[in-house]
Each structure stands twice: as structure tokens, then as C-alpha cells.
Amino acid sequence: MNAKQLLLQFLLFFPLQSMAQIGLHRSDLSIGLNGGYVLSSVGFNPKVDQSQHGGFTGGLSVKYVCEKYFNTFCSLYAEVNYASIGWKQDIKDLDGRAVINTHTGEAESYLRTINYVQVPIFAHLAWGKEDRGAQFFFQLGPQMGLYLSEQTQTNYEATQRNLADRANKVVEQESMPVERKFDYGIAAGLGAEYRLPSVGHFLLEARYYYGLGSIYGESKRDFFGRSNFGNILLKIAYLFDVAKTRR
């Protein structure tokens, strides 16, 4: 087992295990739907100048509250999502102006969208009201992603790029399909949850994901030494109770 795998296990299981030793047992299960907007980029090395790629993410949510430790509610929270992420190149010249393609007369643009099924699994810690009212939460854990498809949007032919005016001349990624179909990393979020008995739970969250894997090979024979995702997400979710602990 390598260091990355040990880190993932520690982040997922240690917070819940340490609190479960002396807390008050809970067995509350809720399920529902989530959706949101994700801003993404890829950490290329050599560097590729980028602005944020905007896309949709959404899917199913499951939350299991297992312990109350003083004023802290300890849960497992997981999602199965469809997500459109990728990168958008910021094609500028040395003076920071848009590069004009000499064949089309338009400012050059390049956008790659990569679609995944993503599964984050969080240790979820919350503080606030238990049955009615607001809670504030922090969650941290591993995320896995399975590649589905990809699309490219550009307004120039690969053989007709205006490389002479570009400040950043790294273009190998423009013609390379995703090589590694499995993505993994660490995600963390901060948010608020509002509970209404007999209605459900409403969650609002800001989340960050840092990819530990790369979408391209990173050996000495490969062009890129690194090509990992960095995502910023704003999400909302609605959950309804399936099982509640009698208190």
C-alpha cells in the first residue's frame, strides 16, 4: 500500500472512529438529490495558460449519521454524480491580448470538456440543531472518478494555429485524448444544512477537489510530468429521511 492510499484511508476513517469510541449512538439515514456548478482546470507541467472551465455536476446523495459527540454530529456522506469538467485555454500574446488566428480573423479559443461519473465519500462533521433548524458542517474525504467521454470546442484547425503570437506555445494537449480513465483525489467542503421535520434537509456547500492522479502519462517518456484536476464546486442538495433514531 503506497502513501497516497494510506492518506485516503486516514482522511476517511480516522475522524469517525476516534469520535465513535465515547459518543452517543445515532442511526439516521437520509437520501436525495444534489446539483451544482463546477469550475475546473488542469495542472499541466509544462504549464498551459488557462481560465476556469464551467460545467454542471449532479446526482444522488446519501447521508448516514452514526454518532453524536458532545455538540458534534458525525456522519458518512457520499454521492454518485455525473460531472462535466475539463480546461479552457487562455490564449494570449506577450502583451496579454487575445491571439488572432491569421486564417479566420477570430480570437483563438480552445475548450476541452471531459465527462465523468464521480463518487466522493466524506467524513462529515456538523454543529447546530439536531432535529429542526440550521447546522454548519465540514467534510473531507476521497473522491474517485470514471471517465465517460470528452468533447473539444475550438475555432481553428490544428495546422493553422497562430503559434508565432502566443505567449504560451505548449499545444501538445490540444490533440491528446485522455489516457488515464480513472481519476482520484481528495475533496473538502464547507456548508450549511437546514432541517425541517416531515419536509427534509436542504444543504448548501462550497467544495474543493484536488486530483492526485493525472489524465496523461507522467513517465520520463511522456510529454507532461503532471496533468491533474483542480475543481471548485458550489452545490445544493435536498435529502429526505429514510430512518431515524428514536430519542
N, C-alpha and C positions, 0 to 999 in steps of 0.2 A: 504494500500500500504506500503510495507516494505522499508527499507533503500536502498537495492540493486536496487529496481525498480525506486526509486526516483533518484538515481545516474545515471542510464541508461538514463532516460528522460532528465536530466540536460545535460549530455555529448552530447546527440544527438541534442537537440533543442536550447539550450541557445546561442551557438556561432552564429548561423544563425539568430535567432530572434533579437539579440542585434544589429547586423550589418544591418539588413534589414530596420531598422527604418529610416535611413538617407542616404542610398546608392543609386546607380543608378541601375535601374531595368535591369535585363537580363533574357532571356528565351531561353537558349541554351541547346538542348538535343542531347546527343550522346550515342550510344550503341556499343557493340563489345564483344570481347573475351579476356580472361586472362588465364594465366597458370604460374606455377612456382613450386618451390621445398620447402618443409616444413620439418623442424627439430622439433621433438616433444618429450616430456617426460611427465610423470605424477607425480605430487607432492603428493606422498604417505606419510601418517603418521599412523603407523610407517614407517620409511624411507626404501625405496628399492633402492639399488645402481643401477644407470643407466648410459648409454651413450645415445647419441641422436638417435632417430628413424628417418630415412629418408623416405619421401614419396612424392607423386605427389598431386598437387591441381590445379584445373582449372574449368572454367565455363564461365558464362555470366556476363557482366558488363554494368551498366547504370550510366550515369552522367548527372546531371541537374544543370547548372549554373544559379543561381537566382539573384545574386546581385554583383555589383562592389562597394567596399567601399574604396575610395582613391586608393591605389595600391593593394588592396586585393580582390581577386575573391572568392566569397562564393558559394559553391555548396553542393548538396547532391550526394553522390556516393555510389552505392550499387552493390553487387554481389550475384549471386546464383552459388555455387561451389560444385563440388564433391571433397572430400579430404580424403586421406589415412594418418591417424595419429596413434599414439599409444605409445608404450615404448619398449626399448631394454635394457635388464638387463646386468649389468656389473658384471659378476660372478667371483670374485677374492678371494684369500685367504688372511690371515692377512699380508703377505709379498707383496701383490699386484700382485701376479702371477695368471694366469688362473687356475681355478679349473678343474682337470682332472676327468672325470667320470670313476669309477672303473670297470664298465661293458663294456663300449665301447672303453675306452682308448683315447677318444677325449676330448678337452676342452669344457666344458658345455656352451651352448648358449640358450637364450630364447628371442623370439621376438613376440610381440602381435601387430597386425595391426587392427585398427578399422576404418571403412569407414563411412563417414558422408556426408549429404547434409548440407552445411554451408551457412548462409545468414548474411554477415556483412552489416551494414548501417552506413555510415560515414558522419559527418560534415567535409567537405573538404575545406581547405583554401589554396590558391595558390597566388604566387607572380611572376611577369615576364611579358612576351609578351602575348597579348590577342589573336591575330589572326595568327601570324606566329612567330615561334621561341620557346624559352625554357621558361618553368615555373618550379618553385620549390614549392613543396606542403607538407603540414602536414595534416593528417586526423585522426579522433578519433571518436569512437562510439561503440555501442553494436554489438555483434555477437551471433547468435543462430545456433545451430547445431542439426540435426535429425539423429539418429543412423540408419544405413542401415545393416551392417554386421560386422563380425570380423573373423580373422584367426590367428592361433598360429603356429609359426615355432620354433621347439626345436629339439634337438638331443638326448634326454634322456627321459625315462619313469618317470612318477611322483613318482613311488615307488622305483626308483633306483637313485635318486639324491644323489650327494656326499655332504650331509649336514655337515659332520664332518670337511671338509676343508674350507667350506665357511665362509668368514668374516661376511657376512650379511645372517642371517638364516631366514629372512622373506620370506615365499614362498606361503602364502595363495592366493595371487593374481594370481598365475600361473594356478589355477583350477577354478577361479571365472569368469563367463561371465559378461559382462556389465549389470548392474542392472537398471541404470537410462538412458533412451533412449533419453532424451532431454538435450542438453548441452547449456550453455550460459556464456557470459563473456564480457570482454572489449578488443578491439583491437585498436592499434595505428600504424601509418605508416609515414615514410618519403620517399620522392621520387622526381623524375623529370619527366616532360612531355614535349615532343617536338611536335609542331603543324606544319603541312604542309597543306595549303589550297588545297582543292579538293583531298587530299590524305588521311588525317586522323590524329589521335593523337596516339603517341607512349609513353607509360608510363613504367617507371622502378621504383620499390618500394621495400623497406625493411620494414617489418611489424612484430609486436609482438602481440601475443594474450595471455591473462591471463584468465583462466577459473574461474568463480565464483561458478559454480556447481561442483558436484562430480560424477564420474561414478559408485561409490558404495555407499551404505547407510552409513550414518555417525552418527547414533544414538549411545547411550551407549551400545546397544546390538550388534552393528556391529563391525567387527574387525578393519576397518580403520576409523580413525577420519576425514580424508581428502583424496581425490583422484582426484585432479583437473588437467586439462591440462595446459601446457605452451608451446607455439608454436612460432618458429621463421620462417618467410617466406621471400623468395625472389621471386618477381613476375614481369612479364611483361604483358602488355595489349595493345591491338590495338582497338581504337574506331573510328567510323565514325559519321559524323554529320547527324542528322535527322531533326533538326530545329535550326535556328539561328536567333538572334535578329538583326533587321535592325538598323544600326548605321550610 
